[in-house]
């Protein structure tokens, strides 16, 4: 019944119904909520990311993790502009909270992207996760393949993460040819 009200002629009713559908987290509302990003008036499109993030969260909470993660990844792909980085950052946060280090490909992609705010959010999220040795190796590989400012940010994240396995890379970064990386390594190196 609510899904049909999402097409009501009154925009206030449509927005309220979509918010309710998002909060309920019924997978039947996927099409109704997703179509707003494209087919609705501007004011309603502005509400769409928040509704979809809430919807994805509710799906994950209800045990429909795959559906929730799909919705989060759709948002992450759709909101890549610097002015929209907060939406992508929230989607990344949801992914990491739901699957932990399995969100690594999403985090690495955000870190390798052009938006420094999204990169910072991704690294903040990554700093709070536990990494195994294989994942740590991927972070080190990402750092090696990155520009100095990104490499410095990754060194900083690894230092904040507190992983003992990352210490050797951080210490090695003390000799990096780029000053910004060396400074990050100084701040991040263990001070026993």
C-alpha positions as CSV (number, residue, x, y, z in Angstrom):
1,X,0.0,0.0,0.0
2,X,2.8,2.5,0.9
3,X,4.5,1.8,-2.4
4,X,1.5,3.1,-4.3
5,X,1.4,6.2,-2.1
6,X,4.9,7.0,-3.3
7,X,3.3,8.2,-6.5
8,X,0.8,10.5,-4.8
9,X,0.4,13.9,-6.5
10,X,1.4,15.8,-3.3
11,X,5.2,16.0,-3.1
12,X,5.1,16.2,0.8
13,X,3.2,12.9,0.9
14,X,5.7,11.3,-1.6
15,X,8.7,12.4,0.5
16,X,7.1,11.1,3.7
17,X,6.1,7.8,2.2
18,X,9.6,7.2,0.8
19,X,11.1,8.1,4.2
20,X,8.8,5.6,5.8
21,X,9.6,2.9,3.2
22,X,13.3,3.5,3.7
23,X,12.9,3.1,7.5
24,X,10.9,-0.1,7.2
25,X,13.5,-1.6,4.9
26,X,11.2,-3.8,2.9
27,X,13.0,-5.0,-0.2
28,X,9.7,-4.4,-2.2
29,X,10.5,-0.7,-1.9
30,X,13.8,-0.9,-3.8
31,X,12.4,0.2,-7.2
32,X,10.4,3.0,-5.6
33,X,13.3,4.4,-3.7
34,X,15.9,3.9,-6.5
35,X,13.8,5.6,-9.1
36,X,13.8,8.9,-7.2
37,X,17.5,9.5,-8.0
38,X,16.6,9.9,-11.7
39,X,12.9,10.6,-12.2
40,X,11.8,12.9,-9.4
41,X,11.8,16.7,-9.0
42,X,15.1,18.2,-7.7
43,X,13.9,18.6,-4.1
44,X,12.9,15.0,-3.9
45,X,16.2,13.8,-5.6
46,X,18.0,15.7,-2.8
47,X,16.3,13.5,-0.2
48,X,17.0,10.3,-2.2
49,X,20.6,9.5,-0.9
50,X,19.6,9.8,2.7
51,X,16.6,7.6,2.2
52,X,18.6,5.0,0.3
53,X,21.4,5.0,2.9
54,X,18.8,4.4,5.6
55,X,17.1,1.7,3.5
56,X,20.5,-0.1,2.9
57,X,21.2,0.1,6.7
58,X,17.8,-1.4,7.5
59,X,18.3,-4.2,4.9
60,X,21.6,-5.1,6.5
61,X,20.1,-5.0,10.0
62,X,17.2,-7.3,8.9
63,X,19.7,-9.9,7.6
64,X,19.4,-9.0,4.0
65,X,23.0,-8.1,3.8
66,X,23.5,-8.7,0.1
67,X,20.6,-6.4,-0.8
68,X,21.8,-3.7,1.6
69,X,25.4,-3.9,0.3
70,X,24.2,-3.7,-3.3
71,X,22.3,-0.5,-2.5
72,X,25.3,0.9,-0.6
73,X,27.6,0.2,-3.6
74,X,25.0,1.7,-6.0
75,X,25.2,4.9,-3.9
76,X,29.0,4.8,-3.8
77,X,29.1,4.6,-7.6
78,X,26.4,7.2,-8.2
79,X,27.7,9.9,-5.8
80,X,31.4,10.3,-6.8
81,X,31.6,14.1,-7.3
82,X,33.4,16.1,-4.6
83,X,30.3,17.9,-3.6
84,X,28.6,14.5,-2.9
85,X,31.5,12.9,-1.0
86,X,29.5,12.7,2.2
87,X,27.0,10.3,0.6
88,X,29.8,8.1,-0.7
89,X,31.6,8.2,2.7
90,X,28.4,7.1,4.4
91,X,28.0,4.2,1.9
92,X,31.6,3.2,2.6
93,X,31.0,3.3,6.3
94,X,28.0,1.1,6.0
95,X,30.0,-1.4,3.8
96,X,32.8,-1.5,6.3
97,X,30.5,-1.9,9.3
98,X,28.7,-4.8,7.5
99,X,31.6,-6.7,6.1
100,X,34.8,-5.4,7.7
101,X,38.0,-6.0,5.7
102,X,35.9,-7.4,2.9
103,X,35.2,-3.8,2.0
104,X,38.8,-3.4,1.0
105,X,38.2,-3.1,-2.7
106,X,35.7,-0.3,-2.1
107,X,38.1,1.5,0.3
108,X,41.1,1.1,-2.0
109,X,39.0,2.5,-4.9
110,X,38.0,5.5,-2.8
111,X,41.6,6.1,-1.7
112,X,42.8,5.9,-5.3
113,X,40.2,8.4,-6.5
114,X,40.5,12.1,-7.1
115,X,38.4,13.3,-4.2
116,X,40.6,14.1,-1.2
117,X,37.5,14.3,1.2
118,X,36.4,10.8,0.2
119,X,39.9,9.5,0.4
120,X,40.2,11.0,4.0
121,X,36.9,9.4,4.9
122,X,37.9,6.0,3.5
123,X,41.2,6.1,5.4
124,X,39.4,7.1,8.6
125,X,37.2,4.1,8.2
126,X,40.2,1.8,7.3
127,X,42.1,2.9,10.4
128,X,39.3,1.5,12.6
129,X,39.4,-2.0,11.0
130,X,41.6,-5.0,11.8
131,X,43.7,-6.1,8.8
132,X,45.2,-9.5,8.1
133,X,48.6,-9.7,6.5
134,X,47.3,-10.1,2.9
135,X,45.1,-7.0,3.3
136,X,48.0,-5.1,4.8
137,X,50.1,-6.1,1.7
138,X,47.4,-4.6,-0.5
139,X,47.5,-1.3,1.5
140,X,51.3,-1.2,1.1
141,X,50.9,-1.9,-2.6
142,X,48.4,0.9,-2.9
143,X,50.8,3.3,-1.1
144,X,53.7,2.3,-3.4
145,X,51.6,3.0,-6.5
146,X,50.2,6.3,-5.3
147,X,51.3,9.9,-5.5
148,X,53.2,11.2,-2.4
149,X,50.3,12.9,-0.8
150,X,48.2,9.7,-1.0
151,X,51.1,7.6,0.2
152,X,51.5,9.9,3.2
153,X,47.8,9.5,4.0
154,X,48.1,5.7,3.8
155,X,51.2,5.8,6.1
156,X,49.2,7.9,8.5
157,X,46.2,5.5,8.4
158,X,48.4,2.5,9.0
159,X,50.0,4.3,12.0
160,X,46.5,5.1,13.5
161,X,45.4,1.5,12.8
162,X,48.1,0.4,15.3
163,X,48.9,-2.9,13.4
164,X,52.2,-4.3,14.5
165,X,52.6,-5.8,11.0
166,X,52.5,-2.3,9.5
167,X,55.3,-1.0,11.6
168,X,58.1,-2.2,9.3
169,X,56.5,-0.3,6.3
170,X,56.1,2.8,8.4
171,X,59.7,2.7,9.5
172,X,60.8,2.1,5.9
173,X,58.8,5.1,4.9
174,X,61.1,7.3,7.1
175,X,63.5,7.0,4.2
176,X,61.0,7.9,1.5
177,X,62.3,10.4,-1.1
178,X,59.3,12.6,-0.5
179,X,59.2,14.9,2.5
180,X,55.5,14.6,3.0
181,X,55.7,10.8,3.4
182,X,58.7,11.1,5.7
183,X,56.8,13.5,8.0
184,X,53.8,11.1,8.0
185,X,56.1,8.3,8.9
186,X,57.6,10.3,11.8
187,X,54.2,10.9,13.2
188,X,53.1,7.3,12.7
189,X,56.2,5.4,13.7
190,X,56.2,3.5,17.0
191,X,57.8,5.5,19.7
192,X,58.8,2.9,22.3
